[in-house]
Amino acid sequence: MRTRTGALPQRHSHASNNDATSKRGSAAKEHSHRKFFCETCQHKWTSIEGKVIFHFRLPRNDVHGVVRVRTFKQACAICISPSNIVMVEPSWYEDEREVVLSRLKKRIRKIYYDAPMHRAVGNNDNSRRAQMGAPHRQDLCEACRLGVCAETNQPF
């Protein structure tokens, strides 16, 4: 990450060697509107709670950090049967991806560079509107099966 002048900011060194953050990095669990398309039956749907986990770290003596992304699939409600579960990879809505990545950048700046995290002021008129009539189905949610979905109240 570079500052506006192009220089790398000073690394924040508040973590001690015993701190789990300094040894293993950090993680952030996010959710956003995600779209799904089942190639088997052509069924399309949107989830307002599409889960994604970012694992990030900035190794000592290195100016480049590492970010790993883990997305979670959902089973197609049309194709599911006791003998067949079709898991579908999510894709991003462009605007949702930008919002999630912006929040991730703010977190990284706060953790590693002690930069303040500013909250957005006002209403986001560009936010996607969704009317979800169906309840969360844990049997279709890969994140629930792995115990990382907020709907199951289990930590990641």
C-alpha positions as CSV (number, residue, x, y, z in Angstrom):
1,M,0.0,0.0,0.0
2,R,1.3,3.4,-0.9
3,T,0.4,6.8,0.4
4,R,-0.8,9.5,-1.9
5,T,2.8,10.7,-2.4
6,G,3.7,7.1,-3.5
7,A,5.8,6.4,-0.4
8,L,5.1,3.4,1.7
9,P,3.6,4.3,5.1
10,Q,5.5,3.4,8.3
11,R,4.5,0.0,9.5
12,H,2.7,0.1,12.9
13,S,4.5,-2.2,15.4
14,H,2.2,-2.4,18.3
15,A,2.0,-6.2,18.2
16,S,4.4,-8.1,20.3
17,N,6.1,-11.4,19.2
18,N,3.6,-13.3,21.4
19,D,0.6,-11.7,19.7
20,A,-1.3,-14.0,17.4
21,T,-1.8,-11.2,15.0
22,S,1.9,-10.7,14.5
23,K,2.6,-14.4,13.9
24,R,-0.4,-15.6,11.9
25,G,-1.9,-12.4,10.5
26,S,-5.5,-11.5,10.8
27,A,-8.8,-12.5,9.4
28,A,-12.0,-10.6,8.5
29,K,-15.4,-12.1,7.8
30,E,-17.6,-10.1,5.5
31,H,-20.9,-10.6,3.8
32,S,-22.4,-9.0,0.8
33,H,-25.0,-9.6,-1.9
34,R,-23.7,-12.4,-4.0
35,K,-25.2,-13.9,-7.1
36,F,-25.4,-17.6,-7.9
37,F,-26.1,-19.4,-11.2
38,C,-26.6,-23.2,-11.3
39,E,-25.3,-24.5,-14.6
40,T,-27.2,-27.7,-14.2
41,C,-30.8,-26.3,-14.1
42,Q,-30.2,-22.6,-15.1
43,H,-31.6,-21.4,-11.7
44,K,-30.4,-18.0,-10.6
45,W,-30.6,-16.4,-7.2
46,T,-29.1,-13.7,-5.0
47,S,-28.1,-14.1,-1.4
48,I,-28.0,-11.0,0.8
49,E,-25.6,-12.8,3.2
50,G,-23.0,-14.2,0.9
51,K,-20.0,-15.0,3.1
52,V,-16.4,-14.3,2.4
53,I,-13.3,-14.6,4.7
54,F,-10.1,-12.7,4.1
55,H,-6.9,-13.9,5.8
56,F,-4.2,-11.3,5.6
57,R,-0.7,-10.9,6.9
58,L,2.3,-8.6,6.5
59,P,5.4,-10.6,7.1
60,R,8.2,-9.0,9.0
61,N,10.8,-7.2,6.8
62,D,8.5,-7.3,3.9
63,V,6.6,-4.4,2.3
64,H,4.1,-6.6,0.5
65,G,1.3,-8.3,2.4
66,V,-0.5,-11.5,1.5
67,V,-4.3,-11.7,1.3
68,R,-6.1,-15.0,0.9
69,V,-9.8,-15.1,0.0
70,R,-12.2,-17.8,0.9
71,T,-15.7,-17.7,-0.6
72,F,-18.5,-20.1,0.3
73,K,-20.8,-21.9,-2.0
74,Q,-24.5,-22.5,-1.8
75,A,-26.4,-25.6,-2.9
76,C,-29.0,-25.1,-5.6
77,A,-32.5,-25.5,-4.0
78,I,-33.9,-26.8,-7.3
79,C,-31.3,-29.5,-7.9
80,I,-30.8,-30.7,-4.3
81,S,-31.9,-34.2,-3.4
82,P,-30.7,-36.8,-0.8
83,S,-28.4,-38.3,-3.4
84,N,-27.3,-35.2,-5.2
85,I,-26.1,-31.8,-4.0
86,V,-25.0,-29.3,-6.6
87,M,-22.8,-26.6,-4.9
88,V,-22.6,-23.3,-6.8
89,E,-19.7,-20.8,-6.6
90,P,-20.8,-17.3,-6.0
91,S,-19.9,-14.3,-8.1
92,W,-19.7,-10.7,-7.2
93,Y,-21.8,-7.8,-8.0
94,E,-19.3,-5.2,-9.1
95,D,-20.4,-2.5,-6.6
96,E,-20.6,-5.0,-3.7
97,R,-17.1,-6.2,-4.4
98,E,-15.8,-2.6,-4.2
99,V,-17.6,-1.9,-0.9
100,V,-16.2,-5.1,0.7
101,L,-12.6,-4.5,-0.6
102,S,-12.8,-0.9,0.7
103,R,-13.7,-2.2,4.2
104,L,-10.9,-4.7,4.0
105,K,-8.4,-2.0,3.0
106,K,-9.5,0.1,6.0
107,R,-9.0,-2.8,8.3
108,I,-5.5,-3.6,7.0
109,R,-4.5,0.1,7.4
110,K,-5.8,0.1,10.9
111,I,-4.1,-3.1,12.0
112,Y,-0.8,-2.7,10.3
113,Y,-0.4,1.1,10.0
114,D,-2.5,2.4,12.8
115,A,-4.5,4.5,10.4
116,P,-7.9,5.6,11.6
117,M,-11.0,3.8,10.3
118,H,-13.5,6.5,9.1
119,R,-17.1,5.6,9.0
120,A,-19.1,6.6,5.9
121,V,-21.4,9.5,6.5
122,G,-25.0,9.6,5.1
123,N,-26.9,7.2,3.0
124,N,-25.5,5.0,0.3
125,D,-28.0,5.6,-2.5
126,N,-26.1,3.1,-4.7
127,S,-26.7,0.2,-2.3
128,R,-28.5,-2.8,-3.8
129,R,-32.1,-3.2,-2.6
130,A,-33.2,-6.7,-1.9
131,Q,-36.5,-8.3,-0.8
132,M,-35.8,-11.7,0.7
133,G,-38.9,-13.7,1.4
134,A,-37.2,-17.0,2.1
135,P,-35.5,-17.8,5.4
136,H,-31.9,-18.8,5.6
137,R,-31.5,-22.4,4.8
138,Q,-28.6,-24.0,6.6
139,D,-28.9,-27.1,4.5
140,L,-28.0,-25.1,1.4
141,C,-25.2,-23.0,3.0
142,E,-21.6,-24.2,2.8
143,A,-20.6,-21.6,5.5
144,C,-23.2,-23.2,7.9
145,R,-21.9,-26.7,7.2
146,L,-18.4,-25.5,8.1
147,G,-19.5,-23.5,11.1
148,V,-18.6,-20.1,9.9
149,C,-22.0,-18.6,9.0
150,A,-23.3,-15.9,11.2
151,E,-26.7,-17.5,11.0
152,T,-25.4,-20.5,13.0
153,N,-23.8,-18.2,15.7
154,Q,-20.5,-20.0,15.5
155,P,-17.2,-18.2,15.3
156,F,-14.8,-18.5,12.4
